[in-house]
Amino acid sequence: MTNFEYDLDSIVEMKKEHPCHLSKRWKVIRMGADIKIKCQGCGSVVMMPRHEFERKLKKVIKEEN
């Protein structure tokens, strides 16, 4: 398993694209036991358990400070 370095406001790319077909990129907007991410294409917000998020994560695009 690859450990990714991501934090709040990081832009990440998931393995599958969002059903809106506008983007695979998401912005991390909440972190804890659950991760909340926002689609960069349509603005939809999804919340999922951290282990599920890390399994579906492909790569970290950029980290914002």
N, CA, C and O of each residue as an XYZ file, in Angstrom:
260
protein
N       0.840     -1.183      0.000
C       0.000      0.000      0.000
C       0.880      1.240      0.000
O       1.826      1.342      0.781
N       0.566      2.168     -0.870
C       1.321      3.409     -0.971
C       0.744      4.433     -0.007
O      -0.471      4.615      0.068
N       1.628      5.102      0.732
C       1.174      6.154      1.632
C       1.240      7.482      0.901
O       2.299      7.890      0.426
N       0.105      8.149      0.815
C       0.024      9.442      0.165
C       0.071     10.537      1.210
O      -0.458     10.377      2.310
N       0.702     11.649      0.871
C       0.751     12.809      1.752
C      -0.294     13.806      1.259
O      -0.103     14.460      0.234
N      -1.380     13.914      1.984
C      -2.423     14.871      1.648
C      -2.871     15.548      2.935
O      -2.707     15.008      4.029
N      -3.430     16.724      2.787
C      -3.864     17.509      3.927
C      -5.119     18.281      3.519
O      -5.595     18.144      2.393
N      -5.636     19.067      4.407
C      -6.788     19.895      4.127
C      -6.468     20.822      2.945
O      -5.376     21.388      2.894
N      -7.372     20.979      2.026
C      -7.246     21.804      0.812
C      -6.326     21.209     -0.249
O      -6.013     21.887     -1.227
N      -5.884     19.958     -0.085
C      -5.103     19.299     -1.133
C      -6.025     18.949     -2.294
O      -7.201     18.646     -2.092
N      -5.488     18.991     -3.508
C      -6.213     18.558     -4.697
C      -5.734     17.141     -4.997
O      -4.536     16.901     -5.148
N      -6.685     16.201     -5.083
C      -6.340     14.798     -5.305
C      -7.052     14.274     -6.541
O      -8.073     14.818     -6.961
N      -6.505     13.215     -7.117
C      -7.135     12.557     -8.257
C      -7.545     11.162     -7.816
O      -6.751     10.417     -7.241
N      -8.802     10.818     -8.096
C      -9.330      9.511     -7.736
C      -9.197      8.560     -8.929
O      -9.005      9.006    -10.060
N      -9.299      7.253     -8.678
C      -9.165      6.262     -9.738
C     -10.291      6.361    -10.769
O     -10.056      6.211    -11.968
N     -11.507      6.613    -10.300
C     -12.651      6.733    -11.214
C     -13.127      8.181    -11.249
O     -13.029      8.902    -10.256
N     -13.639      8.593    -12.392
C     -14.144      9.963    -12.473
C     -15.539     10.050    -11.862
O     -16.246      9.049    -11.744
N     -15.910     11.246    -11.484
C     -17.222     11.508    -10.891
C     -18.297     11.315    -11.954
O     -18.038     11.566    -13.131
N     -19.493     10.877    -11.575
C     -20.569     10.684    -12.569
C     -20.902     11.922    -13.400
O     -21.527     11.793    -14.453
N     -20.503     13.118    -12.960
C     -20.746     14.329    -13.758
C     -19.873     14.349    -15.012
O     -20.133     15.125    -15.932
N     -18.836     13.500    -15.059
C     -17.894     13.383    -16.183
C     -17.110     14.658    -16.458
O     -16.561     14.828    -17.546
N     -17.055     15.549    -15.487
C     -16.313     16.788    -15.676
C     -14.906     16.712    -15.097
O     -14.014     17.436    -15.541
N     -14.696     15.836    -14.103
C     -13.389     15.839    -13.448
C     -13.148     14.578    -12.635
O     -14.085     13.961    -12.128
N     -11.867     14.199    -12.517
C     -11.426     13.178    -11.578
C     -10.767     13.841    -10.374
O     -10.337     13.164     -9.441
N     -10.692     15.164    -10.400
C     -10.001     15.914     -9.351
C     -10.969     16.369     -8.274
O     -12.084     16.808     -8.555
N     -10.515     16.253     -7.040
C     -11.314     16.599     -5.878
C     -10.467     17.420     -4.924
O      -9.243     17.287     -4.904
N     -11.111     18.270     -4.132
C     -10.443     19.056     -3.103
C     -10.859     18.507     -1.742
O     -12.049     18.333     -1.479
N      -9.879     18.232     -0.874
C     -10.156     17.737      0.468
C     -10.635     18.918      1.310
O      -9.901     19.888      1.494
N     -11.873     18.838      1.824
C     -12.424     19.958      2.590
C     -12.660     19.611      4.065
O     -12.947     20.505      4.861
N     -12.546     18.338      4.445
C     -12.669     17.947      5.844
C     -11.863     16.680      6.058
O     -11.889     15.771      5.228
N     -11.145     16.621      7.177
C     -10.359     15.435      7.507
C     -10.655     15.005      8.929
O     -10.904     15.834      9.804
N     -10.627     13.726      9.146
C     -10.869     13.121     10.446
C     -10.944     11.629     10.211
O     -10.228     11.104      9.358
N     -11.797     10.931     10.948
C     -12.022      9.511     10.679
C     -12.668      9.360      9.305
O     -12.468      8.364      8.609
N     -13.457     10.384      8.930
C     -14.060     10.453      7.599
C     -13.402     11.582      6.826
O     -12.914     12.547      7.413
N     -13.393     11.454      5.509
C     -12.833     12.477      4.630
C     -13.980     13.042      3.796
O     -14.785     12.284      3.253
N     -14.059     14.364      3.694
C     -15.065     15.007      2.847
C     -14.320     15.659      1.699
O     -13.380     16.427      1.908
N     -14.752     15.342      0.471
C     -14.110     15.878     -0.721
C     -15.146     16.558     -1.607
O     -16.325     16.204     -1.605
N     -14.665     17.558     -2.375
C     -15.537     18.336     -3.253
C     -15.058     18.192     -4.695
O     -13.885     18.427     -4.984
N     -15.955     17.808     -5.598
C     -15.638     17.648     -7.015
C     -15.240     19.000     -7.594
O     -15.940     19.992     -7.392
N     -14.136     19.045     -8.302
C     -13.671     20.290     -8.898
C     -14.410     20.609    -10.196
O     -14.254     21.701    -10.743
N     -15.213     19.666    -10.693
C     -15.981     19.904    -11.904
C     -17.339     20.507    -11.619
O     -17.671     21.570    -12.145
N     -18.145     19.828    -10.775
C     -19.519     20.264    -10.547
C     -19.768     20.818     -9.151
O     -20.817     21.415     -8.909
N     -18.829     20.633     -8.224
C     -18.991     21.164     -6.876
C     -19.705     20.231     -5.914
O     -19.974     20.612     -4.775
N     -20.016     19.022     -6.346
C     -20.677     18.041     -5.490
C     -19.753     17.633     -4.338
O     -18.538     17.541     -4.517
N     -20.330     17.388     -3.157
C     -19.549     17.021     -1.975
C     -19.854     15.577     -1.601
O     -21.016     15.172     -1.563
N     -18.801     14.796     -1.323
C     -18.930     13.395     -0.944
C     -18.143     13.166      0.337
O     -17.041     13.689      0.500
N     -18.716     12.378      1.250
C     -18.030     12.036      2.489
C     -17.881     10.520      2.542
O     -18.825      9.784      2.253
N     -16.677     10.055      2.916
C     -16.428      8.618      2.990
C     -15.420      8.323      4.092
O     -14.666      9.206      4.500
N     -15.403      7.081      4.575
C     -14.407      6.709      5.587
C     -12.994      6.845      5.018
O     -12.779      6.669      3.818
N     -12.043      7.158      5.883
C     -10.658      7.382      5.458
C     -10.083      6.174      4.716
O      -9.419      6.349      3.695
N     -10.321      4.955      5.202
C      -9.750      3.774      4.538
C     -10.296      3.593      3.128
O      -9.572      3.156      2.233
N     -11.563      3.924      2.924
C     -12.153      3.850      1.587
C     -11.561      4.928      0.677
O     -11.258      4.661     -0.486
N     -11.396      6.147      1.205
C     -10.791      7.245      0.452
C      -9.384      6.866     -0.013
O      -9.041      7.052     -1.181
N      -8.567      6.332      0.911
C      -7.186      5.979      0.565
C      -7.125      4.844     -0.445
O      -6.189      4.779     -1.242
N      -8.104      3.954     -0.426
C      -8.149      2.859     -1.386
C      -8.495      3.382     -2.781
O      -7.986      2.867     -3.777
N      -9.360      4.403     -2.863
C      -9.800      4.957     -4.139
C      -8.898      6.061     -4.675
O      -9.051      6.476     -5.823
N      -7.962      6.542     -3.865
C      -7.069      7.631     -4.245
C      -6.019      7.150     -5.242
O      -5.387      6.114     -5.036
N      -5.836      7.909     -6.323
C      -4.833      7.578     -7.330
C      -3.546      8.347     -7.089
O      -2.463      7.762     -7.058
N      -3.664      9.686     -6.916
C      -2.478     10.500     -6.648
C      -2.874     11.853     -6.081
O      -4.015     12.295     -6.217
N      -1.907     12.498     -5.442
C      -2.099     13.847     -4.923
C      -1.559     14.801     -5.983
O      -0.385     14.723     -6.345
N      -2.406     15.702     -6.484
C      -2.019     16.639     -7.538
C      -1.187     17.772     -6.948
O      -0.073     18.029     -7.406
N      -1.723     18.451     -5.933
C      -0.958     19.511     -5.275
C      -1.469     19.704     -3.867
O      -2.632     19.451     -3.551
N      -0.561     20.158     -3.040
C      -0.902     20.460     -1.667
C      -0.877     21.960     -1.496
O       0.084     22.619     -1.893
N      -1.931     22.509     -0.903
C      -1.993     23.934     -0.639
C      -1.733     24.165      0.815
O      -2.155     23.379      1.664
N      -1.037     25.244      1.116
C      -0.700     25.527      2.511
C      -1.746     26.349      3.184
O      -1.612     26.674      4.364
